C-alpha cells in the first residue's frame, strides 16, 4: 500500500492563510490543528464535547479519551495532546 501524501510546510501555511480569510476562521483553524497535531479524524473531532478536551478549571487536558462510538473501528483509544 502506498503511503499517503503529506503537506509540505508551504502547503500547510497556505491552508491556514486561506482559512484566516473565511467565516469562522478560529473554529476552522482549531479543527485543522486538532487533526494535524493529534491525528484525529474529522468524525472524531466532530463528536468531541468541551468536557472531553477541557478540565473543569478550563485548562486543556493532556489526553483525550475517545469512546468506541467515536472512532472509525469502534475501539476506544486515547489521543495525546501536544503542549
N, C-alpha and C positions, 0 to 999 in steps of 0.2 A: 504494500500500500504506500502510495506517495505521501510525503509529508506536506501538510497544509502550508500555504504561503503565509508569511507574516508581513506586517507592515514595517517599512523602513522608518527610521526616526523622522525623516522628512514627511512621509505619508501620514504618520501619527500626528505630527504637528498640523498638517493640512486639515485633517479631520476635526481637530479641536478648534482651529481657526474658523472653519465653516460653521461649526456648532455655535460658536460665540456670537454669530450674527443672526441666529434664528430665535424664534419664540421658545420660551422655556429652556434657555441656554444652560443655566446652572443645573437644572434637573437632568438634562440630557448629558451634560459633562459628567455628572456623578454616576449615571448609569453606565456610560462607557468606561470610566475609570474603574468601577467595580468589576466589570467584565475583564478588562485588560489586566488589572493588578491581581485579581483573585482567581481568574479562570472560570468564573461562574457563567452559566448560560443565561440567556435573556429570560427564559421562563422561570429560572430560579430567582433571579433578581426581582422579577415582577411579583413573585409570591412572598417576598420579604415584608415584614412588619417592622415598625420602629423598634419594638421590643426585641426583635431578633438581632438588631445592629447596635442599639444604644443601651447602656446601663441606666438605671433609674436616675443617676445624677447627671445624665446627658453625655457622658463620655463614651467614645466608640469602643466596642468590645474588641478584644484581640482575636477572637474566633467566632465564627457564625456556624451554628448547628442547623443543618438542613434536614428536614424530615424526609422520609421516603416518598411522601406525596409531593414534595417539592422538586425531586430530582428526576432526571430522564430514566434512569434504570430502576427507580423505585427503591433504592437502597439509601438509608440515611448516611450523611457524611458531614465532616467538619471542614470548614473553609477558614484558613488563617488569613487575617487581615494585616498586611504590612503597615508598619508605623511610619 
